[in-house]
Amino acid sequence: MHHSVNVLFIQPFIIEHYSDQETLTQMLLVWPVYLENFLKSKFRDLNCSLLYLPDEQKLGNITIKSYKDSELFAKQMDKLLNTLDFEITQNTYICLSGTTSYYYLSVKMISEYFQKHHPEGVIIFGGAHATACPDDFIYAQSPIDYIIIGEGEQVLYEIIKKNYKKQSTPKFIIGKPISELDILPPLDLSILDRYISFYQSLSICLSRGCPFNCSFCMEKTMASHNKSIKRWRSYTPKRAIEESRIMIEYAQNYGIDRIGFVDPTFGSNRKWFEEYISLWNFEAQTSAVWIETRFDILNDKLIEQLQKKNFYLWYGLESCSKRMLKIMNKNVNPSSYLKKYDKIIEKHKDLEYLVMNNVIFGHPGESEKSCAESYKVLKRIKEQDT
Ligand code: SF4
């Protein structure tokens, strides 16, 4: 590898804010951490930097309000690039990640800026949007060189090691999942230093993948590209505790005591979950630990333990209509799924234990009747919750 290889991670922003998008900017996304940590473990001389543009908006360094403001955007980006330790050369890899289509226009705008003003840099786009709908970025004169579908670490390593060049049209690359997460280097969150003070919570991942096949979720698409890889992969419980400790201590340095885990399905393996929770001893350092998981993989004992350890649960319920649950492929047996949900909610009530539920309205196939079915159950829960 040439000595002056640079990697610039750029988190896109939302150009025009609407109130429902505010929550998106309240969460610091840690995708650059995993990529940087992995690349730094492979290459000794590598310059990595992060431009987290939602926070540059908060700092007043990005102020554009429309996709048409490309001239102002170019000036503002020029200034931000001046703060970096490196220049954009043909050995610079500009890595963007988009979680939802809210970021589409800014991904386009950022890549077009580099295409016009720094045409030598190699532009790579990955993340959930690229994985679920890679074709969205294929159009005449698309500025993107590589679109990564799935996990990025190993592919990015290949791109840099083999010195991949710019492309005239975007090239798809299927990501190679990490099969054993314990091979990843220890978590180092320092790339977030410039931005962490904007946040009141911090989240990382302890597992990847999901054994379920919900129709609306990209997990099954990711799995279909790599059939030999286990559908749910986690750090060993001991290593997962170590990763958690590193995150908690980093967060504490910035006065953050609310943390979370944004795994697709936290603790999908019950044995793993029980072992991890039994090792958890950070109650004094955390006021709340949020996890997203499925209620149908839990039991009463685990819920009690989680409450004692300041964990809060966010369930992907999705619907209370059996027909919709079938369409969504949420569970093979919607009747028992909903019965279990009732039991779990009862347990939360008995324990006076707060819970969040995610419900999707408007999934293809939704009708007035199915909406009413979900609404009825949620209303009943709310009324009983006194
Ligand atoms: S359980 Fe959650 S993560 Fe798994 S496939 Fe369904 S929605 Fe996706």
Residues whose N, C-alpha, C, O or C-beta is under 5 A from the ligand:
A	BS01	SF4	C210 F212 N213 C214 C217 E219 P264 T265 G316
